Amino acid sequence: MKVPIWVFVVVAVLATAFVLRIGAEELDQSHQTERIAGSAGDVLEDDPVGRLKVFVYELPSKYNKKILQKDPRCLTHMFAAEIFMHWFLLSSPVRTLNPEEADWFYTPVYTTCDLTPNGLPLPFKSPRMMRSAIQLISSNWPFWNRTEGADHFFVVPHDFGACFHYQEEKAIERGILPLLQRATLVQTFGQRNHVCLNEGSITIPPYAPPQKMQAHLIPPDTPRSIFVYFRGLFYDVGNDPEGGYYARGARASVWENFKNNPLFDISTEHPTTYYEDMQRAVFCLCPLGWAPWSPRLVEGVIFGCIPVIIADDIVLPFADAIPWEEIGVFVAEKDVPKLDTILTSIPPEVVLRKQRLLANPSMKQAMLFPQPAQPGDAFHQILNGLARKLPRDKSIHLKPGEKILNWTAGPVGDLKPW
Amino acid sequence: MKLSQQQNCNTRRNNSFRTTGPLDSSVDSAFKPLASFFWVVLHGLCCLISLVLGFRFSRLIFFLLFSTNTTSTTNHYTVPALLRTTSDATQTLTLQTPPVLITDTPSNRTNPATTSSRVVVGRHGILIRPWPHPNPIEVMKAHRIIERVQREQRLQYGVKNPRPLIIVTPTYIRTFQTLHLTGLMHSLMLVPYDLTWIVVEAGGTTKETAALLEKSGLRTIHIGFEERMPITWEARHRMETRMRLRALRVVREQRLDGIVMFADDGNTHSMELFDEIQSVKWIGALSVGILAHSGNSDESSSLLQKQEDEENLPLPVQGPACNSSGQLVGWHTFNSLPYVEKSATYIDDRAIVLPRKLEWAGFVLNSKLVWKDIEDKPEWVKDLDKLVADEEDLDSPLSLLEDTSVVEPLGNCGRKILLWWLRVEARADSKFPPGWIIDPPLDITVPAKRTPWPDAPPELPSNENVSGAQERREKPSSKTGRVSRARHSRSKRRRESRIADSQVSGRHAEEK
C-alpha cells in the first residue's frame, strides 16, 4: 500500500476520540438532565472552600441563642435560613478564627424570630436589634469602622429584607436600614428598582423543610396529568377585603379568569396531598402575594413542576448562577388574562427541556438548606456568591477619620437601645 | 349588595383616613381642623350617594378633584394608571377604583438618581377578559403537551425495551359477553405496548363477537373452538383450560414473540399490571383478588356472612407466597371449604361461583416457553404437545413445569393485587337482542302530533313513523303528563294506559 502507516494511526486515534465523545454525549442524554449555566457560568457546583474566609463574631446570646430558646418555631418557619446559616458557618471549613485574614465578617443576629402567637414574625424591634448589634461590633472590634461594613454580610430573610416591615408602603418609606447601606445583604426579597434591594445583595430561596419534602416523593413514572396547579389565597379578605391590593390584583385575576377552566386546578383549599399533587402537575403557579417571593418556587423546583412566575420585576434566588428564564415561565401581571394562551402555546420541546433542567440534581440541591449541609446546597451557593465578589478593590477601606454612614438617620423609634 | 356596600362604606372610611394622609399634607395647615371636618362631611355624603347609586363614588371624586393639587410625582404615576384602567380592552372588576398611590418620596429625597420602579404599590384593577372560559383549541394544545410529557416520562422512568404482549381470552356467546368483553377491550386499548389478542370462542366464531372485536382496533386473532360451552361451572372451567391450550398452540405455530397473559373476560385488570408483567423472564405469578360472587340476600348467605365475620376472613387472594427475603416459598390458594355447600353448580345458580385452586389468570409466561425448538429453552418446562396429548387435567400453568420453584413472583412479591377475578353471568334463559340492536324498533309508536303532552309544542313533524326514538325521548316528560284528561278518544285512553304502564315498567317495555 502506498498510504503511510501514520495516516492509519491518526485516523484510528480520531475515530476513537469521536466514538468516545459520542459515548459521553449519549451518557448525558440517557441521564436526561441538562447542565445549568447562568450568567456567571457553570457555577452551581463550585466549591467555596479555599476561595474565601469568613469570621463569625461572637455576640452575646441575647442576640441569637436566647431568642431561639424563647421560640423554637423559628427553626421551622420560612425565615429559618438565618439560624441555619449561623450554624452552618460555625462548623464550616471556610470559617476562620483569625479575623485578620478574613475576607467576610458575619454577624449572627436573629432579627426574624419575634413571633406572634400565630407564628408570623413582627419586625418592629428588628431595626433596633440590628443597630444594637452593629454598635456592639463596631465598638469591640475594629473591622466595622475600617470599612463601615463593606466587607460584612447579614442574613435578613424577612418579607422586604432589611426594610424591616411587612407592609410594602411602610417598608419603602423606611428604606434599608441606613447602617446596612454598605454591607452585603443576603435576603429572600428581590425586586428590580426597589428600595429594599441593594445593588450587591444576594437573593436566596426561602427556607423549606427538606425532610418533609423528601418524605412526600412519589414514583417518578406517575404520569403528570394536571396542567396547571395552584393552592393558596386569591383574595386576602382579612387585610384587603375589596381586592386589588393583595398581590396587586394578580391572584384575583387568576381566579376570576380561570376558575371555570378544567386545565387549571386552582383553589384555596390546602389538601394533605399538596406535595404529591405538585408532582403530578406540569406547571405550578407562583404568583406574588404581599411580597413577590414565596416558597412555592422552591417546592416547584424540588418536585419538577415548571414554575410560572407572575411577579413583575422579581429577582429570583441566585439569579447570576441559575438561568431562571430558561427554567421557569415568566408572565407579566398585565398578561394574566392570557395565561392559558401563553402556557398552551409553549412548544412541547421547550416544556421537556425545562423539565430536564429542573431534574438536574444540582438545581434541586441549590434550593435547599439541608441539615447537615451537603455540597451544592443553598449554603454553599451563598458562599459562592460571596466568593464571586472577591477580590475587592482597596477603595472600600476608609481613610482614617472618614465617615460615610449616618448613625442617627432613620425614624426616631429606631434609635432607642435594644 | 346593600350589606356589602355598608361594609365597604365602613372600611372605606378607615382606608380613606389612612390614604388621605399625603393629600392632607398638601392642605394648608391653618385650615386643618376645618378641612378635616369638611372631609368627613364630604366623605359621608359620598358614602350615602354610593349607597344609592350602587358603586364607589367617593374615591373617583376625590381623585378627580384633587389630583391637580398633589405633588408632581403623584401626578406622574396617576395619569398612566388612570389610562391603564379606563382604556384597557379588558374590563376591570372594580371599574371605579383607580389606583390610589403612595409615592416613593423618601427614596426620591435620598437618592434622586435611581430609576423609579414601574411597579407601583397600591390598589390595582383586577383584569378580567370578556370571555373567561376555556378555548377549545387551547385545551387540545394543552392535552398534546400533557401527552408528550407523559410519553417522555414513560421513556425515562418506565419500562425500557417493552416486549409485546399476547393476551389469551376464552369466551362464548351469552348475555353478559358484551359486557365483559367491552370492559376487557377497553382495558387492552389503554395498554401502551404492542399487543396481540387471541380470542378463542366456544361454539365456533360468530359474527357478533367478530363485530365487537373489530371496534377495538387491536390486532386480534379470533379462533373458533368446536364445542359448545357446557352449563356446569366445573365443566366450563375445564373447557376454558382446553381453549387456552388451543391458543397456546397458535402461539407456537405462528411463533409469536412476547409475554403471554391469560385475561378472562370476567376479570378486571389494572393498568399497573401490564407494566409489572414486562419484568417477567420466563414464568411469573401474580396475586389475584377473588371476588367470590355471593348470591342474593337470603338466610344462607347471611349465615355465611356471620361466619366470615367470626373467622375474620379478608378478601381471598390467590398467588405466590414469599418469605421475608423475597423468595417464593409457596402458594396462597383459594380455600373453598367454607363455601362448599353454597357453591354454584350451574351457570345461572344464585349461589357463589368458586374459582379453581389457582386461576390461570394469575400467571404470565414468556412465549418462548411454548415454542417448539429454541436453543436456550429451560429444562424445567414440559413440551406443550406432550401435555395435550397426555390429556392431563391441567389445573394451572404450573403443570407445564417440572419444577415449580422457578416461578418469579411479581407485584412486589405478591403483595400488590393487580387484578381481580369475578364470575357474574345472567340467567340461562335470559334473552338479549342479538348484537344489542333493537330492530325493528319497539312496538309502541304513537303519532306525535296527536299526543296530548301538556308541555309539548303544538306543531310537531307529522311524520307518522316517528320511531321509538322520539317516543323514548318524550317518555321522560310524560312523568309530568296528566294521564286523565277530559277529551280523549277510546284509542287515546288505551294508549295512555299503555303509556302509564310503560312509565311504571321502565323504558324498554315490550308488552302490548
Contacts between the chains, C-beta under 8 A, distances in Angstrom:
chain1	res1	chain2	res2	distance
A	32	B	156	5.2
A	168	B	121	4.9
A	169	B	102	4.8
A	169	B	121	5.4
A	172	B	102	7.6
A	172	B	104	6.0
A	172	B	106	7.1
A	172	B	107	6.9
A	172	B	121	6.8
A	173	B	106	5.3
A	174	B	106	7.7
A	175	B	106	5.7
A	175	B	107	6.5
A	175	B	110	7.0
A	191	B	117	7.6
A	191	B	119	6.9
A	192	B	117	7.5
A	193	B	114	6.9
A	193	B	115	5.4
A	193	B	116	7.0
A	193	B	117	4.2
A	193	B	118	7.3
A	193	B	119	7.8
A	194	B	117	5.8
A	194	B	119	7.7
A	195	B	104	7.0
A	195	B	106	7.6
A	195	B	107	4.9
A	219	B	157	7.5
A	220	B	153	7.1
A	220	B	156	7.6
A	220	B	157	4.5
A	221	B	153	6.0
A	221	B	154	6.8
A	221	B	157	3.8
A	221	B	158	5.1
A	223	B	150	4.3
A	223	B	153	6.0
A	223	B	154	7.6
A	224	B	146	6.8
A	224	B	149	5.3
A	224	B	150	6.4
A	224	B	153	6.6
A	225	B	146	6.5
A	225	B	150	7.4
A	227	B	142	5.0
A	227	B	145	7.5
A	227	B	146	6.1
A	241	B	7	7.2
A	241	B	11	5.8
A	242	B	8	6.7
A	242	B	11	7.1
A	242	B	94	6.9
A	242	B	97	7.5
A	242	B	123	7.6
A	243	B	93	7.3
A	243	B	94	7.0
A	243	B	126	6.0
A	244	B	94	5.8
A	244	B	97	6.6
A	244	B	123	4.4
A	244	B	124	5.4
A	244	B	125	6.4
A	244	B	126	5.8
A	245	B	122	7.3
A	245	B	123	5.0
A	245	B	124	7.8
A	248	B	119	7.6
A	248	B	124	4.6
A	249	B	123	7.7
A	249	B	124	4.2
A	249	B	125	6.2
A	249	B	126	4.3
A	249	B	127	7.1
A	252	B	93	7.5
A	252	B	126	4.5
A	253	B	126	5.1
A	253	B	127	4.9
A	253	B	128	6.6
A	256	B	93	6.6
A	256	B	126	6.3
A	256	B	128	4.7
A	256	B	132	6.4
A	257	B	128	5.9
A	257	B	129	6.1
A	257	B	132	4.5
A	258	B	132	7.2
A	260	B	132	6.9
A	260	B	133	6.0
A	260	B	134	7.4
A	261	B	133	7.3
A	261	B	134	4.5
A	262	B	134	6.7
A	262	B	139	7.5
A	263	B	134	6.6
A	263	B	139	6.3
A	263	B	142	5.1
A	282	B	145	6.8
A	282	B	146	6.3
A	282	B	149	5.7
A	312	B	118	6.9
A	312	B	119	4.8
A	313	B	117	6.9
A	313	B	118	6.7
A	313	B	119	5.3
A	333	B	124	8.0
A	334	B	127	6.7
A	336	B	127	6.3
A	337	B	90	5.8
A	337	B	127	5.3
A	337	B	128	6.5
A	337	B	129	3.9
A	337	B	132	7.5
A	338	B	129	7.5
A	340	B	134	6.8
A	340	B	135	7.1
A	340	B	138	5.5
A	340	B	142	7.8
A	341	B	135	7.5
A	341	B	138	6.1
A	343	B	142	7.3
A	344	B	138	4.3
A	344	B	139	7.8
A	344	B	141	4.1
A	344	B	142	4.7
A	344	B	145	7.0
A	345	B	138	7.9
A	345	B	141	7.0
A	346	B	145	7.3
A	348	B	144	6.8
A	348	B	145	5.3
A	348	B	148	4.0
A	348	B	149	7.5
A	351	B	145	5.8
A	351	B	148	7.3
A	351	B	149	6.4
A	352	B	148	7.0
A	352	B	149	7.0
A	352	B	152	5.6
A	355	B	149	7.1
A	355	B	152	7.6
